[in-house]
Amino acid sequence: MIRVVHLFDLKRGVDAQSFLEWLDAKLDVAARQFGCTDRKTWRVLDGFTGSYLMPNEVRDRPTYVNEAYWSDLDGPRQFREWLLKTVEGRAVHDRWFNSIENHTVLRYVEGWNKVQSDE
């Protein structure tokens, strides 16, 4: 199982509820075409760095977590190509990335030796 996680903040002036509803709807329909099995957007409540014995409050970390689950690496690759190389995908990409900042994307795999990185 491949997990792709986007961490981000919304730019000032972006209405969170309407944007996140749009993002979830658009990404859900599009990603499922390429084999995404589940996806969700979460809002970070709190967190800390360090150990449980000496926690330090998290600061300046993204507020939202958007995660998608894929059965293999081909699905995320094809989805990324759709986002960048089709008119419909590029429109989704541009609205998405024009509305967010402080963005990081991470890919995880279940089991450390199951997949070789392609990048």
N, C-alpha and C positions, 0 to 999 in steps of 0.2 A: 504494500500500500504506500503510495506517495502522498505526502501532505504538502500543499503549497500554501504558505501563510504570508499575507500582506499586512504590515503594520503601518498605520498612517494616522495623521490628524487631518481635520477638515480646515480648509482655508477660511479665513475670516469672511463672514457674510454668506457662507453656504449654509442653507437650512438643513440641519442634520437629519431630521425625520424624512423629509421628501427625498433628499439625496440618497440616503441609505436604503429607502424603499426602492428607489429606481435602480440603484446599484445591485441590490440583491435580486431583483426581478430580471434585469438584463443578464447578469452573470449566470444566474441559475439556468435560464433557457439556453444561452449560448454554450456554457460549459458542458451541459449534459449531451449536446451534440457530439462532443469529443470524448465522452466516456467518464465525465466527472460523476461520482456516485453520490456525493453529498457536499454541501457548502453552507456556510453560515457567516454572519458578521456579528462580532461581539464587541461590547464596550468594556474597556479595562476599568475595574473598580479601584484597585490599589495593588501595591506590590512592594517588595523590598529587595535590596541588594545585601550581600553578606550572608551570615548564617542566621538560624533561628535564635541563637543565643545573643547575637549582636546585629540585629537588623537595622538597616538604614533606609529611610523612606525613598522610594523611587521618584526621581524628578526628570523632567524633560524627556519622557518616553511617550511614544504614540498612544493615543486614546482608543483607537479602534483596531480590531484584529479581524481580518477577513480570511477564512480558511476554506480550502477545497481539498477533497479527497479523490484520488485517482488510482486506478488499478496498475498503471505503468507510466513510464515517462513519455510515451508517444502522445497521450492525450494532452498533457500540458504544452508540449511542443506544438501540436496542431492548433490548440487554442491560441497560443501566442502568435502563430502565423496568421490565424484568422483576425486577431486584433490589429495586426500591423499591415496586412496585405489585402484586406477587403474593405470596401466602402462602408459597409455596415459595422464591421469590427472596428475600423478606425474611428468612426463616430463615437462608439462606446468608449474606446480608449481615450479619445481626446476629452470627452466630458468627464470621465473618471479622473484622469490625471490633471486636468485643469481645476478640479475641485478639491484636491488633496495636497498635502505637503508632509514633510518629515516621513517619507515613505521608505520602507525596507521590504524586500521580498526574500523569504527563506523557503528552502525546499528540504523536507525531511523524508526519510525512508524508514520503514519498519525493519529493524535488523540492520546492523552496521555493515554487513558484508554482502548484502543482496543486490546492490546496484552500484555500478561504476558511474561517477559523475561524467556528464557530457560537456561540462564547461570548466 
